[in-house]
Amino acid sequence: MSSATQTATLEQAREMGLLPEEFQKITEILGRTPNFTEMCVYSVMWSEHCSYKNSIKWLKTLPKDGPHMLVKAGEENAGLVDIGDGMGCAFKIESHNHPSAIEPYQGAATGVGGINRDIFTMGARPVALLNSLRFGELSNPKTQWLMEGVVKGIGDYGNAFGIPTVGGEVYFDESYQVNPLVNAMSAGLIDSTKIISAKASGVGNPVFIVGSATGKDGIKGASFASKDITEESAKDLPSVQVGDPFQEKLLLEATMELAESDAIRGMQDMGAAGITCSTSEMSAGGKVGMDIQLDKVPTRQEGMLPFEILLSESQERMLVVIEKGQEEKVKAIFDKWDLHAAEIGVVTEGPMVRYFMNGELVSEIPAESLVLGGGAPQYEREYKEPAYFAESKKFNIDSIPVPTDFVSIAKQLMGLPNIASKRWIYEQYDSMVGTATMTTNRPSDAGVVNIKGTNKALVLTVDCNGRYVNADPEVGTMIAVSEAARNIVCAGGIPSAITNCLNFGNPYIPEVYWQFVGAIKGMSAACRKFETPVTGGNVSFYNQTVNEDGSTRPVFPTPTIGMLGVMEDKSHHMTLDFKYKGDLIYLLGEPMNDIASSEYLYNVLGVKNSPAPAFDIEKEFALQTMLKHLIREHLINAAHDISDGGLWVTLAEMAMPAQLGFDIETPLEFRKDAFLFGESQSRAVVTVAESDKDAFLDAVAESQVPLMLLGHVTKGRMTIDQEEYGSVEEMSDIYNNAIGNVMKKK
C-alpha cells in the first residue's frame, strides 16, 4: 500500500480542519474509512472557503430571480445578465484576504487573476476590473507595507493583463490592522448564444488541463483561507499562490479562440482546491463522473505526490471537457499560444470521481458529496446580539456640543484617509487600456464602460461602509446596496444585479454570526426593492485578529456589494463635477439632525459607538426614481450622492475637478454640523442651469422628493453662510495629497 492510499485517521482529519462528526460522515458516504489522499480532498472541499457550510442556509434566502438573468447564482462560474442586443455581461467579486495578509503582492495579484478566469471561462471577454480594499490605520507601518504590496500586486497584474480598473473603494480602520480585505471584481461581455458551461457532459469525452504547469504553490490554500490569521500564519506562506499575468493573457486569447471552435463541452477555472474542485464540481454539475490520471498532469517539480497535484492552486490553469474527436484541434490552438494542453482523463457515467497515479487508484469519491449544496455539511450556527448594539442605541446627538470652528473641521475631514482622494492608489492602475472607460477624465459616481458598436454602456460600482454595518448589520447592508444603486443612477445607469463578497469574522462566535445573519436580511430586503438579484460572489469568514491572550477581534462586518447597471443611451451619462459658474445647487432628499456613524463623529470627535445613519428605503427608492427622470430629461448638469463626510465633502468633490467653487446657505432649523457633516442617507446634490430651473422644479414637485436650494456655483472659493472655507485649490491640495504624503514618508 502506497502512502497515498494508507487509511486516514481521526487525528489527521483534525489536523486538516475537519470535525470528528465530519470524519464520521465521510466514512458513511464512502462506506469505509477514507485513505490519506481522500482525506486531503475532503479537507479542502469541506473547508469553509469551498463548502460554505456555515453560510449556505442563509445564502439560499437571497433573491436570485430578476428580469434580466441569463445565469443564476451557483449555476456557473459567474452570474450572467442580459444587457440586450444579444449580449450578456458576466460579473463576479471574490476575496483574497488571507493570502494578501501574509504576502500582499502575490495575494492581491492572484486575486485579480482568479476573478478574471471566472469570467473568461464562461466565454466572456473581461472589459473592466474593480476592487474593494480595507486596511488598518494608515499611520501604522504594517498598514503601509500591506497597502503598498496589495496595490502594486493589483496594478501589475491588471495592467499587464490589459484590462482597465474602472472603480473601487478603500477604507481604513484599526479593526482591519492584522487582517486586510482584498476583494477583486471583474466584468466581461459575451454573445449570449455562446455561453460556455462549467458542467461536464458526454460520457467518453476527454478531459484536458490547459494553461500553466502545476507546482507546489498554493497547496491547501482553501483550508488556509478558512483559518484565523495569527502571528504563526507566516508559516503558511506556501499556501499563497504565485501569478503570471502574461501567461493568463495567453490563456485568455486561447480560450476565446477555443470558444469559437465548438469543441468545448465544459470548462472551469482552477482556483481554490485546484484539480480537486474543478473535477468534482464539473462532474456533479453535469451528473457524470471522471477518471483522472494524475501522472499525466504537467508539473513544475518532479516527484509530486497525488495530494500535492490534486490540491495545488497554481495559477493560470483550467479544466476543459472536449468533444471526442476534437483533441488535435484543441492541442493546435494551445500550441499556437505556447500553452500546455494535456489530456488527463475522461468523462464517465458517474457518480464517482476517480484519481489514478501511475495506474494505481488513489481516490474514489462520489462527486456530489464534495460540492456546495451536495453532500458537504450544512450548519445553522447559534447567533446572538452583541452587547455593543444595545449600547449604541443610547447615543444622543444632544450629548455632542455644536462646534464653533467649522472651517478647521472641514479641512480635517478632507485629509482623513477614508475621505481623501485615493489617487496614490488608482494612479498605479491603468484605467485607459482598451479605450472604453468613459470616466477616466469625466468623474462619475460609478465607473462607466463603453460597449463599442452600440449606444450602450456598462455602469459598475463596489460599495460598503463597514462602520455602518457594524453599527447595525441589517440597516448597514441595506445602505450598502442602496448606495451602490444610487451611484449607478447618479452616473446615468439603471441598476440590474449584484454580486457580493461577504467578509466576516469567525462564524462560530455567536455575535459574529449575528452580524452575518443581519447582513443577509438587509441585503435581501434592499435587493428585492431595487430588483437587483444576487448573481453570486463568495463568503470569507475568519477575518479577525487573534490576540496573545487568545481573545479575538473581528474586522468590521463588510458585505461588499458589486453592482452592475446598464446605460441604455450614452447621452444619459452624468458626471459629478460642477460645470458652469452660476448654476444653481440643489439638495435632493431630506436633511436630518443626524451624525450617527459619520466620519465626523467617529474619526474627528472619536465617538466610536453610535447607530447606523438615518435610512428609509422608500425615501431612497423615491430619490433614485427622481434622479433617473431628471437625467433622462436632461434637466441637471451634475449629480453626486451624499455619503462619507456628508454634504460638505460632496460639494468639495464636485468643485475640485474643474476648480469651480460654491456659495451656499445652511438652514437654521438644523444643527450646522449635522447639515454639513452628517451622513443620513437618500440624499444627492444636483446642479441646474438657470434656464432649466422651472422645468426642474416642476419635475421634482411631482415626485414629492424633498428639495432645497443651497446656493450657486462660483469661480473658485468655497463659501458657506458667508464664511470662506478656503480656495478650491487649497482644498484640492489637502484632498489629493493626504495619502501620498504619508506613503512618501515610510
Secondary structure, DSSP 8 states (H G I E B T S, - for coil): --GGGSB--HHHHHHTT--HHHHHHHHHHHTS--BHHHHHHHHHHTSHHHH-TTTHHHHTTS----TTEEE-TTTSSSEEEEEETTEEEEEEEEE-HHHHHHSHHHHHHHHHHHHHHHHHTTT-EEEEEEEEEEES-TTSHHHHHHHHHHHHHHHHHHHHHT--EEEEEEEE-GGGSSS-EEEEEEEEEEETT----SS---TT-EEEEEES-B-STTTTHHHHTTS-B-GGGGGGGGGS----HHHHHHHHHHHHHHHTTT-EEEEEE--TTHHHHHHHHHHHHHT-EEEEEGGGS-BSSTT--HHHHHH---SSEEEEEE-TT-HHHHHHHHHHTT-EEEEEEEEESSSEEEEEETTEEEEEEEGGGGSTTTTS----------HHHHHHTT--GGGS---S-HHHHHHHHHHSTTTS--HHHHTTS-S-TTS-BS-SSS--SSEEEE-TTSS-EEEEEEE--HHHHHH-HHHHHHHHHHHHHHHHHHTT-EEEEEEEEEE-S-TTSHHHHHHHHHHHHHHHHHHHHHT--EEEEEEE---EEE-TTS-EEE---EEEEEEEEEESSGGG----S--STT-EEEEES---S--TT-HIIIIIS-----------HHHHHHHHHHHHHHHHTT--SEEEE--TTHHHHHHHHHHTTTT-EEEE---TTS-HHHHHH---SS-EEEEE-GGGHHHHHHHHHHHT--EEEEEEEESSEEEETTEEEEEHHHHHHHHHHHHHHHHHH-
